[in-house]
């Protein structure tokens, strides 16, 4: 099993979620996040004054899936989160040793 973490623009969340639902992704966790990468934030003008915004709003998607589903999920996230502009985000993939469904005690892939 693998855990996919994707940091994306908030405006792309529903598009990505809908595309993942179409291929049968049964669940995900979404967390509001703030951060910066190479762009180091951005400058905004509010009432004529310039302000530097260091941390930009992002969302983090977390999906645990079978090994075989990783490439398809990656392709969907990339295709639907990509705007071609700086700040589109990153995807991280981690191994998952075990999953336990608290309600039933199921373990492994059946607990996903």
C-alpha positions in Angstrom: 0.0 0.0 0.0 1.0 3.6 -0.6 0.1 7.0 0.8 -0.1 9.8 -1.7 0.1 13.4 -0.4 -0.6 16.1 -2.9 -0.2 19.8 -2.1 -2.4 21.7 -4.6 -4.1 25.1 -5.2 -7.4 25.3 -3.4 -9.1 26.3 -6.6 -8.3 22.9 -8.1 -9.6 20.8 -5.2 -13.1 20.1 -6.5 -11.9 19.3 -10.0 -9.3 16.8 -8.7 -11.8 15.3 -6.2 -14.4 14.7 -8.9 -11.9 13.1 -11.2 -10.7 10.8 -8.5 -14.3 9.8 -7.6 -14.8 8.8 -11.3 -12.1 6.2 -11.1 -13.3 4.8 -7.8 -11.1 6.5 -5.1 -13.3 5.8 -2.1 -11.8 8.2 0.4 -9.3 11.0 1.0 -8.4 13.4 3.7 -8.2 17.1 2.8 -6.4 19.6 5.0 -6.1 23.4 4.6 -2.5 24.3 4.5 -0.2 27.3 4.1 3.3 27.3 2.6 5.7 28.4 0.0 8.1 27.0 -2.5 10.4 28.5 -5.0 8.2 31.5 -5.5 8.7 32.6 -1.9 5.1 34.0 -1.5 3.7 36.9 -3.5 3.1 40.6 -3.2 -0.4 42.0 -3.0 -1.6 45.6 -3.1 -4.3 46.4 -0.5 -5.7 50.0 -0.5 -2.7 51.2 -2.3 -0.1 49.7 0.0 2.0 46.8 -1.0 2.2 43.7 1.3 4.3 40.6 1.0 2.3 37.4 1.6 4.9 34.8 2.7 2.6 31.8 3.1 0.2 31.0 0.3 -3.1 29.0 0.8 -2.9 25.4 -0.3 -4.8 22.2 0.3 -3.2 18.8 1.1 -4.9 15.7 -0.2 -4.0 12.4 1.5 -5.0 9.1 -0.2 -4.0 5.6 0.8 -4.3 3.1 -2.0 -3.1 -0.2 -3.4 0.3 -0.2 -5.1 -1.4 -0.9 -8.5 -3.5 2.3 -8.3 -0.7 4.7 -7.6 0.2 5.6 -11.2 -3.4 6.1 -12.2 -4.1 8.4 -9.2 -0.9 10.3 -9.9 -1.9 10.9 -13.5 -5.3 12.1 -12.5 -4.0 14.5 -9.9 -1.4 15.9 -12.3 -3.8 16.3 -15.1 -6.5 18.1 -13.0 -4.3 20.1 -10.6 -2.0 21.5 -13.3 -2.5 25.1 -14.4 0.9 25.6 -15.9 1.6 28.4 -13.5 4.1 28.6 -10.6 2.7 27.2 -7.4 0.8 24.2 -8.9 2.1 22.0 -6.0 3.9 18.8 -5.3 3.1 15.1 -4.8 4.8 12.9 -2.3 4.5 9.1 -2.1 5.2 7.0 1.0 5.0 3.3 1.8 2.3 2.3 4.2 3.0 -0.7 6.4 -0.5 -1.3 7.9 -4.0 0.2 7.9 -6.6 -0.6 10.6 -10.3 0.4 10.4 -11.1 1.4 14.0 -14.8 0.6 13.8 -14.5 -3.0 12.6 -10.8 -3.9 13.3 -10.2 -4.8 9.6 -6.6 -4.6 8.6 -4.7 -4.2 5.4 -6.2 -3.4 2.0 -9.7 -4.3 3.2 -9.5 -1.4 5.7 -8.9 1.1 3.0 
